[in-house]
Amino acid sequence: MAQVTLTIAGHQYHISCDDGQEAQIGRLGRYLDQRGSELTAAIGPIQENLLLAMVGLLIADELAETYGELEELRAATGSGGAETKGAAESVVVDAIEMLSARIETIAESVRGA
């Protein structure tokens, strides 16, 4: 069992984790610290326990929004595994083709100027 020391809002926390998970836990801790710093910059200093609760709520909101976007994408492309991947690839290909055509149009107008 490995242990990682995280610094969040100036306080150190010793977290146990599975071997090999240290880097991921460190990244997550830095993210929490960053969000905490952003929050205190916006509203001023607050108690540590309230800060961590508010950061948790902000991250839960981000996660809920991401899940909502994922569900919208699944609904738009169907819910089948290979079908979803194929549909998503098709959307990306269409977008690339549209951007390519737009770039060509801009290039032609620049050449003509």
MMTF fields as JSON, N, C-alpha, C and O atoms, coordinates in Angstrom:
{
  "mmtfVersion": "1.0.0",
  "mmtfProducer": "UNKNOWN",
  "numBonds": 451,
  "numAtoms": 452,
  "numGroups": 113,
  "numChains": 1,
  "numModels": 1,
  "chainsPerModel": [1],
  "groupsPerChain": [113],
  "chainIdList": ["A"],
  "bondAtomList": [4, 2, 8, 6, 12, 10, 16, 14, 20, 18, 24, 22, 28, 26, 32, 30, 36, 34, 40, 38, 44, 42, 48, 46, 52, 50, 56, 54, 60, 58, 64, 62, 68, 66, 72, 70, 76, 74, 80, 78, 84, 82, 88, 86, 92, 90, 96, 94, 100, 98, 104, 102, 108, 106, 112, 110, 116, 114, 120, 118, 124, 122, 128, 126, 132, 130, 136, 134, 140, 138, 144, 142, 148, 146, 152, 150, 156, 154, 160, 158, 164, 162, 168, 166, 172, 170, 176, 174, 180, 178, 184, 182, 188, 186, 192, 190, 196, 194, 200, 198, 204, 202, 208, 206, 212, 210, 216, 214, 220, 218, 224, 222, 228, 226, 232, 230, 236, 234, 240, 238, 244, 242, 248, 246, 252, 250, 256, 254, 260, 258, 264, 262, 268, 266, 272, 270, 276, 274, 280, 278, 284, 282, 288, 286, 292, 290, 296, 294, 300, 298, 304, 302, 308, 306, 312, 310, 316, 314, 320, 318, 324, 322, 328, 326, 332, 330, 336, 334, 340, 338, 344, 342, 348, 346, 352, 350, 356, 354, 360, 358, 364, 362, 368, 366, 372, 370, 376, 374, 380, 378, 384, 382, 388, 386, 392, 390, 396, 394, 400, 398, 404, 402, 408, 406, 412, 410, 416, 414, 420, 418, 424, 422, 428, 426, 432, 430, 436, 434, 440, 438, 444, 442, 448, 446],
  "bondOrderList": [1, 1, 1, 1, 1, 1, 1, 1, 1, 1, 1, 1, 1, 1, 1, 1, 1, 1, 1, 1, 1, 1, 1, 1, 1, 1, 1, 1, 1, 1, 1, 1, 1, 1, 1, 1, 1, 1, 1, 1, 1, 1, 1, 1, 1, 1, 1, 1, 1, 1, 1, 1, 1, 1, 1, 1, 1, 1, 1, 1, 1, 1, 1, 1, 1, 1, 1, 1, 1, 1, 1, 1, 1, 1, 1, 1, 1, 1, 1, 1, 1, 1, 1, 1, 1, 1, 1, 1, 1, 1, 1, 1, 1, 1, 1, 1, 1, 1, 1, 1, 1, 1, 1, 1, 1, 1, 1, 1, 1, 1, 1, 1],
  "groupList": [{"groupName": "MET", "atomNameList": ["N", "CA", "C", "O"], "elementList": ["N", "C", "C", "O"], "formalChargeList": [0, 0, 0, 0], "bondAtomList": [1, 0, 2, 1, 3, 2], "bondOrderList": [1, 1, 2], "singleLetterCode": "M", "chemCompType": "L-PEPTIDE LINKING"}, {"groupName": "ALA", "atomNameList": ["N", "CA", "C", "O"], "elementList": ["N", "C", "C", "O"], "formalChargeList": [0, 0, 0, 0], "bondAtomList": [1, 0, 2, 1, 3, 2], "bondOrderList": [1, 1, 2], "singleLetterCode": "A", "chemCompType": "L-PEPTIDE LINKING"}, {"groupName": "GLN", "atomNameList": ["N", "CA", "C", "O"], "elementList": ["N", "C", "C", "O"], "formalChargeList": [0, 0, 0, 0], "bondAtomList": [1, 0, 2, 1, 3, 2], "bondOrderList": [1, 1, 2], "singleLetterCode": "Q", "chemCompType": "L-PEPTIDE LINKING"}, {"groupName": "VAL", "atomNameList": ["N", "CA", "C", "O"], "elementList": ["N", "C", "C", "O"], "formalChargeList": [0, 0, 0, 0], "bondAtomList": [1, 0, 2, 1, 3, 2], "bondOrderList": [1, 1, 2], "singleLetterCode": "V", "chemCompType": "L-PEPTIDE LINKING"}, {"groupName": "THR", "atomNameList": ["N", "CA", "C", "O"], "elementList": ["N", "C", "C", "O"], "formalChargeList": [0, 0, 0, 0], "bondAtomList": [1, 0, 2, 1, 3, 2], "bondOrderList": [1, 1, 2], "singleLetterCode": "T", "chemCompType": "L-PEPTIDE LINKING"}, {"groupName": "LEU", "atomNameList": ["N", "CA", "C", "O"], "elementList": ["N", "C", "C", "O"], "formalChargeList": [0, 0, 0, 0], "bondAtomList": [1, 0, 2, 1, 3, 2], "bondOrderList": [1, 1, 2], "singleLetterCode": "L", "chemCompType": "L-PEPTIDE LINKING"}, {"groupName": "ILE", "atomNameList": ["N", "CA", "C", "O"], "elementList": ["N", "C", "C", "O"], "formalChargeList": [0, 0, 0, 0], "bondAtomList": [1, 0, 2, 1, 3, 2], "bondOrderList": [1, 1, 2], "singleLetterCode": "I", "chemCompType": "L-PEPTIDE LINKING"}, {"groupName": "GLY", "atomNameList": ["N", "CA", "C", "O"], "elementList": ["N", "C", "C", "O"], "formalChargeList": [0, 0, 0, 0], "bondAtomList": [1, 0, 2, 1, 3, 2], "bondOrderList": [1, 1, 2], "singleLetterCode": "G", "chemCompType": "PEPTIDE LINKING"}, {"groupName": "HIS", "atomNameList": ["N", "CA", "C", "O"], "elementList": ["N", "C", "C", "O"], "formalChargeList": [0, 0, 0, 0], "bondAtomList": [1, 0, 2, 1, 3, 2], "bondOrderList": [1, 1, 2], "singleLetterCode": "H", "chemCompType": "L-PEPTIDE LINKING"}, {"groupName": "TYR", "atomNameList": ["N", "CA", "C", "O"], "elementList": ["N", "C", "C", "O"], "formalChargeList": [0, 0, 0, 0], "bondAtomList": [1, 0, 2, 1, 3, 2], "bondOrderList": [1, 1, 2], "singleLetterCode": "Y", "chemCompType": "L-PEPTIDE LINKING"}, {"groupName": "SER", "atomNameList": ["N", "CA", "C", "O"], "elementList": ["N", "C", "C", "O"], "formalChargeList": [0, 0, 0, 0], "bondAtomList": [1, 0, 2, 1, 3, 2], "bondOrderList": [1, 1, 2], "singleLetterCode": "S", "chemCompType": "L-PEPTIDE LINKING"}, {"groupName": "CYS", "atomNameList": ["N", "CA", "C", "O"], "elementList": ["N", "C", "C", "O"], "formalChargeList": [0, 0, 0, 0], "bondAtomList": [1, 0, 2, 1, 3, 2], "bondOrderList": [1, 1, 2], "singleLetterCode": "C", "chemCompType": "L-PEPTIDE LINKING"}, {"groupName": "ASP", "atomNameList": ["N", "CA", "C", "O"], "elementList": ["N", "C", "C", "O"], "formalChargeList": [0, 0, 0, 0], "bondAtomList": [1, 0, 2, 1, 3, 2], "bondOrderList": [1, 1, 2], "singleLetterCode": "D", "chemCompType": "L-PEPTIDE LINKING"}, {"groupName": "GLU", "atomNameList": ["N", "CA", "C", "O"], "elementList": ["N", "C", "C", "O"], "formalChargeList": [0, 0, 0, 0], "bondAtomList": [1, 0, 2, 1, 3, 2], "bondOrderList": [1, 1, 2], "singleLetterCode": "E", "chemCompType": "L-PEPTIDE LINKING"}, {"groupName": "ARG", "atomNameList": ["N", "CA", "C", "O"], "elementList": ["N", "C", "C", "O"], "formalChargeList": [0, 0, 0, 0], "bondAtomList": [1, 0, 2, 1, 3, 2], "bondOrderList": [1, 1, 2], "singleLetterCode": "R", "chemCompType": "L-PEPTIDE LINKING"}, {"groupName": "PRO", "atomNameList": ["N", "CA", "C", "O"], "elementList": ["N", "C", "C", "O"], "formalChargeList": [0, 0, 0, 0], "bondAtomList": [1, 0, 2, 1, 3, 2], "bondOrderList": [1, 1, 2], "singleLetterCode": "P", "chemCompType": "L-PEPTIDE LINKING"}, {"groupName": "ASN", "atomNameList": ["N", "CA", "C", "O"], "elementList": ["N", "C", "C", "O"], "formalChargeList": [0, 0, 0, 0], "bondAtomList": [1, 0, 2, 1, 3, 2], "bondOrderList": [1, 1, 2], "singleLetterCode": "N", "chemCompType": "L-PEPTIDE LINKING"}, {"groupName": "LYS", "atomNameList": ["N", "CA", "C", "O"], "elementList": ["N", "C", "C", "O"], "formalChargeList": [0, 0, 0, 0], "bondAtomList": [1, 0, 2, 1, 3, 2], "bondOrderList": [1, 1, 2], "singleLetterCode": "K", "chemCompType": "L-PEPTIDE LINKING"}],
  "groupTypeList": [0, 1, 2, 3, 4, 5, 4, 6, 1, 7, 8, 2, 9, 8, 6, 10, 11, 12, 12, 7, 2, 13, 1, 2, 6, 7, 14, 5, 7, 14, 9, 5, 12, 2, 14, 7, 10, 13, 5, 4, 1, 1, 6, 7, 15, 6, 2, 13, 16, 5, 5, 5, 1, 0, 3, 7, 5, 5, 6, 1, 12, 13, 5, 1, 13, 4, 9, 7, 13, 5, 13, 13, 5, 14, 1, 1, 4, 7, 10, 7, 7, 1, 13, 4, 17, 7, 1, 1, 13, 10, 3, 3, 3, 12, 1, 6, 13, 0, 5, 10, 1, 14, 6, 13, 4, 6, 1, 13, 10, 3, 14, 7, 1],
  "groupIdList": [1, 2, 3, 4, 5, 6, 7, 8, 9, 10, 11, 12, 13, 14, 15, 16, 17, 18, 19, 20, 21, 22, 23, 24, 25, 26, 27, 28, 29, 30, 31, 32, 33, 34, 35, 36, 37, 38, 39, 40, 41, 42, 43, 44, 45, 46, 47, 48, 49, 50, 51, 52, 53, 54, 55, 56, 57, 58, 59, 60, 61, 62, 63, 64, 65, 66, 67, 68, 69, 70, 71, 72, 73, 74, 75, 76, 77, 78, 79, 80, 81, 82, 83, 84, 85, 86, 87, 88, 89, 90, 91, 92, 93, 94, 95, 96, 97, 98, 99, 100, 101, 102, 103, 104, 105, 106, 107, 108, 109, 110, 111, 112, 113],
  "secStructList": [7, 3, 3, 3, 3, 3, 3, 3, 6, 6, 3, 3, 3, 3, 3, 3, 3, 7, 6, 6, 7, 2, 2, 2, 2, 2, 2, 2, 2, 2, 2, 2, 2, 2, 2, 2, 2, 2, 2, 2, 2, 2, 2, 7, 7, 7, 7, 2, 2, 2, 2, 2, 2, 2, 2, 2, 2, 2, 2, 2, 2, 2, 2, 2, 2, 2, 2, 2, 2, 2, 2, 2, 2, 2, 2, 2, 2, 7, 1, 7, 2, 2, 2, 2, 2, 2, 2, 2, 2, 2, 2, 2, 2, 2, 2, 2, 2, 2, 2, 2, 2, 2, 2, 2, 2, 2, 2, 2, 2, 2, 2, 2, 7],
  "xCoordList": [0.853, 0.0, 0.895, 1.766, 0.667, 1.458, 0.785, -0.377, 1.534, 0.983, 1.434, 2.584, 0.499, 0.754, 0.407, -0.585, 1.228, 0.925, 0.426, 1.136, -0.8, -1.419, -1.427, -1.608, -1.232, -1.376, -2.551, -2.529, -3.581, -4.791, -5.077, -5.244, -5.13, -5.382, -4.398, -4.762, -3.146, -2.101, -2.065, -1.214, -2.941, -2.969, -2.526, -2.873, -1.755, -1.277, -2.196, -2.677, -2.42, -3.233, -2.445, -1.949, -2.332, -1.635, -2.683, -3.529, -2.61, -3.618, -2.981, -1.947, -3.587, -3.147, -3.826, -4.983, -3.093, -3.643, -2.936, -1.921, -3.481, -2.848, -1.524, -1.373, -0.582, 0.688, 0.428, -0.402, 1.138, 0.97, -0.05, -0.135, -0.817, -1.843, -1.376, -2.146, -0.123, 0.375, 0.267, -0.155, 0.643, 0.618, -0.806, -1.044, -1.746, -3.149, -3.689, -4.361, -3.41, -3.863, -3.237, -3.9, -1.964, -1.303, -1.971, -2.179, -2.319, -3.007, -4.364, -4.732, -5.091, -6.404, -6.268, -7.068, -5.267, -5.034, -4.696, -5.165, -3.873, -3.535, -4.776, -4.931, -5.662, -6.907, -7.776, -8.326, -7.9, -8.669, -8.069, -8.79, -6.746, -6.076, -6.324, -6.578, -6.249, -6.499, -7.917, -8.121, -8.893, -10.288, -10.494, -11.232, -9.844, -9.937, -9.35, -9.91, -8.218, -7.586, -8.482, -8.61, -9.103, -10.024, -11.208, -11.642, -11.719, -12.88, -12.532, -13.281, -11.402, -11.025, -10.66, -10.86, -10.134, -9.848, -11.146, -11.196, -12.203, -13.486, -14.276, -14.907, -14.25, -15.111, -14.358, -14.97, -13.044, -12.26, -12.044, -12.581, -11.256, -10.93, -12.174, -13.034, -12.243, -13.322, -12.73, -11.591, -13.501, -13.031, -12.7, -13.343, -11.691, -11.201, -12.297, -12.421, -13.082, -14.122, -15.188, -15.695, -15.536, -16.508, -15.91, -16.598, -14.634, -13.95, -13.975, -14.323, -13.607, -13.58, -14.98, -15.142, -15.99, -17.367, -17.785, -18.403, -17.45, -17.818, -17.077, -17.658, -15.8, -15.036, -15.649, -15.771, -16.035, -16.704, -17.98, -18.263, -18.749, -19.982, -19.689, -20.392, -18.662, -18.289, -17.895, -18.295, -17.117, -16.672, -17.846, -17.939, -18.742, -19.933, -20.791, -21.368, -20.878, -21.629, -20.979, -21.674, -19.644, -18.931, -19.207, -19.44, -19.179, -19.415, -20.839, -21.055, -21.798, -23.195, -23.374, -24.084, -22.737, -22.817, -22.186, -22.716, -21.06, -20.385, -21.251, -21.356, -21.875, -22.782, -23.947, -24.363, -24.476, -25.565, -25.141, -25.883, -23.939, -23.433, -23.214, -23.475, -22.739, -22.537, -23.863, -23.955, -24.876, -26.198, -26.76, -27.371, -26.557, -27.008, -26.294, -26.912, -24.998, -24.226, -24.717, -24.862, -24.972, -25.485, -26.847, -27.126, -27.689, -29.025, -28.93, -29.703, -27.998, -27.857, -27.234, -27.495, -26.414, -25.7, -26.179, -25.657, -27.157, -27.578, -26.766, -25.735, -27.207, -26.527, -25.699, -25.099, -25.635, -24.844, -23.359, -22.956, -22.532, -21.101, -20.422, -19.93, -20.386, -19.719, -20.472, -19.862, -21.791, -22.596, -22.311, -22.194, -22.199, -21.911, -20.555, -20.405, -19.559, -18.226, -18.256, -17.665, -18.947, -19.044, -19.749, -19.327, -20.827, -21.566, -20.716, -20.718, -19.993, -19.134, -18.027, -17.701, -17.447, -16.413, -16.985, -16.323, -18.207, -18.85, -19.039, -18.824, -19.438, -19.61, -18.273, -18.208, -17.209, -15.887, -15.426, -14.901, -15.618, -15.226, -15.982, -15.391, -17.284, -18.077, -17.554, -17.457, -17.221, -16.715, -15.382, -15.143, -14.515, -13.218, -13.405, -12.742, -14.301, -14.556, -15.103, -14.723, -15.995, -16.562, -15.464, -15.408, -14.597, -13.5, -12.527, -12.028, -12.256, -11.362, -11.917, -11.181, -13.209, -13.836, -13.759, -13.505, -13.975, -13.916, -12.509, -12.334, -11.503, -10.11, -9.769, -9.098, -10.231, -9.981, -10.621, -10.015, -11.831, -12.516, -11.733, -11.563, -11.26, -10.482, -9.179, -8.772, -8.518, -7.258, -7.455, -6.627, -8.554, -8.841, -9.08, -8.627, -9.794, -10.064, -8.791, -8.637, -7.879, -6.608, -5.76, -5.118, -5.749, -4.993, -5.532, -4.774, -6.846, -7.481, -7.294, -7.501, -6.907, -6.776, -5.501, -5.258],
  "yCoordList": [-1.175, 0.0, 1.232, 1.385, 2.102, 3.324, 4.46, 4.364, 5.527, 6.7, 7.943, 8.048, 8.887, 10.139, 11.274, 11.209, 12.307, 13.491, 14.565, 14.979, 15.015, 16.057, 17.352, 17.344, 18.449, 19.764, 20.447, 20.739, 20.696, 21.346, 22.519, 22.36, 23.699, 24.94, 25.105, 25.553, 24.732, 24.906, 23.846, 23.916, 22.88, 21.803, 20.496, 20.197, 19.728, 18.456, 17.318, 17.278, 16.402, 15.216, 14.0, 13.97, 13.006, 11.773, 10.751, 10.339, 10.349, 9.487, 8.146, 8.111, 7.056, 5.726, 5.348, 5.694, 4.635, 4.206, 2.928, 2.537, 2.291, 1.1, 1.482, 2.59, 0.57, 0.797, 1.105, 0.46, 2.085, 2.466, 3.576, 4.129, 3.914, 4.95, 6.315, 7.275, 6.392, 7.626, 8.833, 9.91, 8.655, 9.784, 10.285, 11.492, 9.369, 9.762, 10.483, 11.506, 9.974, 10.625, 12.012, 12.964, 12.128, 13.435, 14.412, 15.571, 13.955, 14.829, 15.279, 16.449, 14.339, 14.687, 15.683, 16.612, 15.492, 16.432, 17.825, 18.821, 17.893, 19.21, 19.874, 21.093, 19.06, 19.606, 20.177, 21.27, 19.444, 19.95, 21.255, 22.207, 21.286, 22.492, 23.659, 24.779, 23.397, 24.448, 24.986, 26.2, 24.097, 24.538, 25.299, 26.283, 24.847, 25.559, 26.952, 27.906, 27.072, 28.39, 29.314, 30.498, 28.764, 29.569, 30.043, 31.189, 29.171, 29.511, 30.585, 31.547, 30.424, 31.432, 32.754, 33.812, 32.718, 33.967, 34.693, 35.923, 33.908, 34.513, 35.018, 36.072, 34.282, 34.656, 35.039, 35.485, 34.873, 35.197, 33.97, 32.897, 34.133, 32.998, 32.447, 33.201, 31.126, 30.459, 29.298, 28.897, 28.766, 27.649, 26.456, 26.218, 25.725, 24.592, 23.567, 23.125, 23.191, 22.178, 22.691, 21.925, 23.958, 24.537, 24.635, 24.382, 25.002, 25.072, 23.714, 23.617, 22.665, 21.335, 20.88, 20.223, 21.223, 20.874, 21.608, 21.017, 22.884, 23.663, 23.179, 23.113, 22.84, 22.293, 20.967, 20.701, 20.136, 18.876, 19.109, 18.382, 20.108, 20.429, 20.925, 20.559, 21.75, 22.233, 21.066, 21.011, 20.152, 19.006, 18.076, 17.535, 17.881, 17.063, 17.687, 16.973, 19.013, 19.709, 19.494, 19.24, 19.593, 19.331, 17.906, 17.683, 16.956, 15.565, 15.361, 14.657, 15.969, 15.856, 16.449, 15.884, 17.578, 18.206, 17.311, 17.178, 16.702, 15.799, 14.584, 14.163, 14.014, 12.88, 13.283, 12.509, 14.489, 14.977, 15.088, 14.695, 15.628, 15.741, 14.363, 14.162, 13.422, 12.062, 11.421, 10.757, 11.618, 11.071, 11.697, 11.004, 13.003, 13.673, 13.096, 12.863, 12.865, 12.286, 10.879, 10.512, 10.096, 8.741, 8.77, 7.966, 9.69, 9.789, 10.221, 9.756, 11.097, 11.596, 10.562, 10.569, 9.68, 8.724, 7.295, 6.392, 7.064, 5.694, 5.172, 5.75, 4.1, 3.625, 2.377, 1.877, 1.842, 0.645, 0.95, 2.029, 0.034, 0.249, 0.567, 1.68, -0.4, -0.185, 0.853, 1.653, 0.835, 1.808, 3.218, 4.15, 3.375, 4.69, 5.187, 6.352, 4.296, 4.692, 5.095, 6.102, 4.301, 4.616, 5.933, 6.723, 6.175, 7.426, 8.614, 9.66, 8.449, 9.534, 9.817, 10.975, 8.754, 8.946, 9.664, 10.517, 9.32, 9.968, 11.459, 12.275, 11.817, 13.23, 13.959, 15.079, 13.321, 13.943, 14.105, 15.155, 13.069, 13.146, 14.273, 15.048, 14.369, 15.441, 16.817, 17.729, 16.953, 18.236, 18.576, 19.727, 17.58, 17.816, 18.214, 19.129, 17.53, 17.868, 19.289, 20.022, 19.68, 21.02, 22.056, 23.08, 21.795, 22.722, 22.793, 23.869, 21.655, 21.629, 22.485, 23.255, 22.352, 23.159, 24.642, 25.478, 24.964, 26.365, 26.921, 28.055, 26.123, 26.556, 26.777, 27.749, 25.874, 26.031, 27.313, 28.016, 27.618, 28.841, 30.067, 31.01, 30.057, 31.188, 31.322, 32.429, 30.187, 30.214, 30.778, 31.552, 30.395, 30.912, 32.409, 33.133, 32.871, 34.31, 35.084, 36.212, 34.512, 35.169, 35.206, 36.217, 34.113, 34.064, 35.069, 35.649, 35.264, 36.174, 37.633, 38.515, 37.903, 39.295, 39.935, 41.101],
  "zCoordList": [0.0, 0.0, 0.0, 0.856, -0.967, -1.105, -0.341, 0.053, -0.143, 0.519, -0.236, -0.662, -0.393, -1.097, -0.145, 0.582, -0.156, 0.63, -0.316, -1.232, -0.089, -0.895, -0.101, 1.117, -0.787, -0.163, -0.834, -2.03, -0.032, -0.532, 0.383, 1.592, -0.212, 0.531, 1.687, 2.774, 1.427, 2.428, 3.508, 4.395, 3.47, 4.467, 3.822, 2.68, 4.579, 4.053, 4.494, 5.626, 3.561, 3.81, 3.343, 2.217, 4.202, 3.867, 3.44, 4.233, 2.172, 1.576, 1.214, 0.547, 1.646, 1.25, -0.056, -0.292, -0.9, -2.182, -2.621, -2.045, -3.638, -4.187, -4.838, -5.352, -4.814, -5.49, -6.964, -7.605, -7.487, -8.874, -9.077, -10.173, -8.062, -8.182, -7.674, -7.66, -7.263, -6.661, -7.596, -7.175, -8.848, -9.793, -10.007, -10.035, -10.157, -10.365, -9.127, -9.257, -7.954, -6.716, -6.61, -6.2, -6.978, -6.97, -7.913, -7.556, -9.136, -10.109, -9.558, -9.662, -8.977, -8.42, -7.274, -7.156, -6.438, -5.342, -5.841, -5.291, -6.895, -7.47, -8.059, -7.987, -8.645, -9.198, -8.077, -8.213, -6.977, -5.829, -5.309, -5.009, -5.207, -4.727, -5.67, -5.227, -6.976, -7.968, -7.835, -7.808, -7.753, -7.628, -6.324, -6.29, -5.25, -3.974, -4.069, -3.531, -4.755, -4.941, -5.752, -5.441, -6.8, -7.615, -6.778, -6.899, -5.944, -5.117, -4.092, -3.919, -3.415, -2.418, -3.085, -2.49, -4.301, -5.02, -5.353, -5.373, -5.615, -5.996, -4.797, -4.876, -3.686, -2.553, -1.294, -0.324, -1.289, -0.108, 0.758, 0.479, 1.811, 2.672, 3.381, 3.835, 3.461, 4.206, 4.984, 4.746, 5.908, 6.718, 5.827, 4.804, 6.242, 5.445, 5.135, 3.992, 6.13, 5.877, 4.921, 4.101, 5.007, 4.083, 2.677, 1.688, 2.593, 1.305, 0.615, -0.562, 1.346, 0.736, 0.329, -0.7, 1.128, 0.757, -0.514, -1.399, -0.604, -1.794, -3.033, -4.116, -2.885, -4.008, -4.438, -5.634, -3.481, -3.802, -4.59, -5.543, -4.208, -4.929, -6.343, -7.286, -6.496, -7.828, -8.741, -9.904, -8.203, -9.001, -9.291, -10.393, -8.327, -8.573, -9.665, -10.485, -9.682, -10.729, -12.091, -13.075, -12.158, -13.409, -13.895, -15.083, -12.976, -13.324, -13.829, -14.815, -13.162, -13.595, -14.99, -15.822, -15.243, -16.559, -17.62, -18.723, -17.286, -18.222, -18.518, -19.67, -17.484, -17.697, -18.595, -19.457, -18.396, -19.235, -20.684, -21.584, -20.916, -22.28, -22.899, -24.086, -22.102, -22.588, -22.982, -24.015, -22.166, -22.485, -23.758, -24.571, -23.936, -25.16, -26.371, -27.41, -26.238, -27.339, -27.648, -28.814, -26.616, -26.827, -27.496, -28.386, -27.072, -27.671, -29.133, -29.97, -29.437, -30.8, -31.734, -32.938, -31.179, -32.02, -31.846, -32.501, -30.982, -30.684, -29.524, -29.179, -28.92, -27.715, -27.941, -26.989, -29.168, -29.427, -29.411, -29.845, -28.924, -28.794, -30.116, -30.301, -31.049, -32.33, -33.156, -33.865, -33.06, -33.802, -33.302, -34.098, -31.99, -31.417, -31.879, -32.248, -31.86, -32.299, -33.772, -34.16, -34.585, -36.004, -36.249, -37.094, -35.507, -35.665, -35.224, -35.872, -34.125, -33.643, -34.651, -34.913, -35.219, -36.233, -37.448, -38.039, -37.817, -38.95, -38.693, -39.59, -37.485, -37.121, -37.223, -37.73, -36.74, -36.785, -38.231, -38.601, -39.05, -40.464, -41.153, -41.905, -40.901, -41.514, -41.097, -41.918, -39.823, -39.328, -39.98, -40.345, -40.127, -40.758, -42.22, -42.709, -42.909, -44.312, -44.438, -45.351, -43.523, -43.558, -43.302, -43.983, -42.327, -42.044, -43.207, -43.537, -43.828, -44.975, -46.111, -46.729, -46.384, -47.441, -47.084, -47.951, -45.83, -45.389, -45.551, -45.995, -45.191, -45.328, -46.794, -47.143, -47.65, -49.075, -49.61, -50.418, -49.167, -49.591, -49.15, -49.923, -47.923, -47.403, -48.172, -48.527, -48.432, -49.184, -50.575, -51.056, -51.233, -52.569, -52.546, -53.433, -51.528, -51.46, -51.155, -51.624, -50.387, -50.106, -51.365, -51.647, -52.13, -53.38, -54.399, -55.177, -54.38, -55.335, -54.959, -55.792, -53.719, -53.262, -53.698, -53.386]
}
